[in-house]
Amino acid sequence: MAGRGGVFNRKWDNNVPSECKPSPSILKLNSKLKWEEAHEPLHQDIDVGKTCGVGPGLAFANEVVRRRGDGCVVGLVPCAVGGTRIEEWRNGSFLYNELVRRSIESVRDGSGVIRAVLWYQGESDTVREEDADAYKSRMENFIQNIRSDLHLPELLVIQVALASGEGKFIEKVRHAQLGIKLPNVKCVDAKGLRLKADKLHLTTMSEVHLGIQLAHAYLASNSHNFTRTQVS
């Protein structure tokens, strides 16, 4: 999820909560495939078609670093593009190929390991009933494909169950997300988090709370020590 926290009338308010502050221990793979210190908005050079604000990524990383302690370095690999349906992430599509390309590049130097994919998507799939009905099989295919193409058959995938949607089939998509039973796939539920006035996007502090929930789900699933972790 690119994140629209603090975005109003296509402008970001530049408010960065303490949970999302930059840290030398948190890196980002930028659009030029170079590592740099991560800062908000995390996706500003990736999701270039829309105004980016605060998302869950920095709050997630800061919580992981806080809980892990000295020596932990988190590498974030932003790949999100807002307003996309799961079908647009099918194997062979531009978005899917970019995700794979950036993920492979993130570990090319051999100093890091891809530990997890964080996935918050599906609002656009609530518009048409056929998309909502197909969501579960398409998401399962996505997970199986990304694991295959990254040669990581047990790659942890933490998805977020929707808090909102663009259409009326929100519950159908949520049911699909909560119903995925593939091994090493976890789900964090965003329902109940406060939304902005548009009733679609999360507020800045909701993004923070979601990031911390994702971190706790990640840490509970990945309890061994490491020096650097890449998260797509």
LINZITA-V134964 format. One record per run of one state. SS is the DSSP state (helix for helix, strand for strand, loop for the rest). FROM is the first residue (numbers start at 1). TO is the last residue. Records with the same first field share a line. If there is no record, write none. Layout:
# LINZITA-V134964
SS = FROM-TO / FROM-TO
This chain:
# LINZITA-V134964
loop = 1-4 / 6-6 / 9-10 / 13-17 / 21-25 / 30-34 / 38-53 / 55-56 / 69-72 / 77-85 / 90-93 / 107-112 / 120-122 / 127-128 / 150-155 / 162-169 / 179-184 / 190-194 / 196-201 / 203-203 / 222-227 / 232-232
strand = 5-5 / 7-8 / 11-12 / 26-29 / 35-37 / 54-54 / 73-76 / 113-119 / 156-161 / 185-189 / 195-195 / 202-202 / 228-231
helix = 18-20 / 57-68 / 86-89 / 94-106 / 123-126 / 129-149 / 170-178 / 204-221
